Amino acid sequence: MVKERLNTNVHSNTIVVNLQPIMAESNININVQLDAEKVPQNINWSASGSTAEEPQNAKAMFLAFWDGADKTALRIDLWTKDMMTDEMADFFYQVFFTMGDTFQRATRRKDLSDEIKKFANDFHKKFVEKERAEQ
């Protein structure tokens, strides 16, 4: 906060000026329905202030948080029973690839971003080759 003194002939006042921009808030809600064995049957999510304000269905999700104090990643990985193996491989490919984009935006390290994307492409190529070999 910035403090300014205004001196007038009558008295002196302190004015506190908050220079923080007005912050917007968005809530992301995730609902998971579990069966008797606690296996996800249905995953849906919504986000206020976005194009996904109505619940969106998903077959799988990855959610990660960085604990700066402990320097550890905390994560939640869930998928439903009806998530097929080829869908999971596509999901991993897309997550890996977009992690490369995110890493570049966060660090400006295009060289390492390209490595992540190369890994994503290699991973998907190997999956497809193994699937074809098994048919």
N, C-alpha and C positions, 0 to 999 in steps of 0.2 A: 504494500500500500504506500501511497505517496502522501505525505503530510505537507500542507502549505499553511503559512501564517498570513492572515489578513489583518493588517493594522488599520484601524479607523480612528477617528477622533473620539468616538464614544467608548469603544472597548476593543479587545482583541479576541478573535475567534480562531479555532483550529478547525479546518475543513479536511476531512478524509475523503480522498478520491479513489474509488476502486477502478483501476485500469484493466481489470480482468474482463475479457469479452463474455457476453452472456453465453453460457454453455448449454448446448442441447443435450438431451438425454434420450437414450433409446434402450428399450428392454428387449432382450432376446429370451424367449421362452422355449424350453425343450420339454416335451412330454413323451414318456416312454411307457408303453403298456407291456407288462411282463406276464409270462405264463406261470404255471405252478412251480416250474423249475427255475424261475427268474431269468428266463431267456426272453429277449425282446421280441414281441409280436408285432408292435407298431411303434414307429417313431414319427413324431411330427414336431414342427417348430414354427415359430412366428417371430417377427421383429417389428416393434413399433417404429413408426416414422420411416418405413421403407415400403417397397413394393410387395413385401411378404407379411403384411399385417394379418392376413388370414392364414390359418394353419396350413403348412406345407408338409406333405408326406415325404418320408425318406426311408430308404432301406438300410442305410449305414451312416455313421457319423464319426468324425474324429474331432475332439475338442482338447486343446492344449493350453496350459497356463504356465508362465515362467515365474517361479518363486525367486525373486531377486535376493532375498535374505539367505536362503539355503542353496542358491545357484543350482536349482533342479527344475526339471520339467515335470509338470503334473498333467496327466492326460486321462481322457475317457474315450474309449473306443467301443462302439456298439454296432451291431448289425442284426438284422432280423433273420429268421429262419429261411425266408424266401429269397435271400440275397444269393444269387448264383455265383459260381466261381469265376466265370468270365466277367460278370459285373464287378466283382471284387477286384479283379486284375485291372479293369478299366478305371475303377475308383482310385486304386493306388497309383496308377500311372498319372492320372489327372492331378492328384494331390501332390505327388513328387514334382511334377512339372510346374505347378503353380507355386510350390515352395521355392523353386528356383527364381521365379518372378519376384516373390516376396523378399527373398534374400537379397536380390539386386536392389530393390527399392530401399531396403533397410540399411544396406552396407555400401552400395555403389560398387560392389565387387563383381563385375560382369564375368570375370574369369571363373570364379567359383560358382556363380549362378549357372554358367554354361555347363559346368561339371555336373551339377545337380540335374539339369535337363538332359544331359547325355546319359546319366544313370537311368533316368525315367524312360528314355527311349530304348536303352538296352534291356531294361527290365521287361518292358512290354513286348519287345521283339522276342525275347527268350520265352516268355509266357505263351505267345502265339505259336512259336515253333514247337514247344512241348505239347500244346493242345493238339496240333496237327499230327504230331508223331503218335499220339495216343489213339487217334481215330482209325 
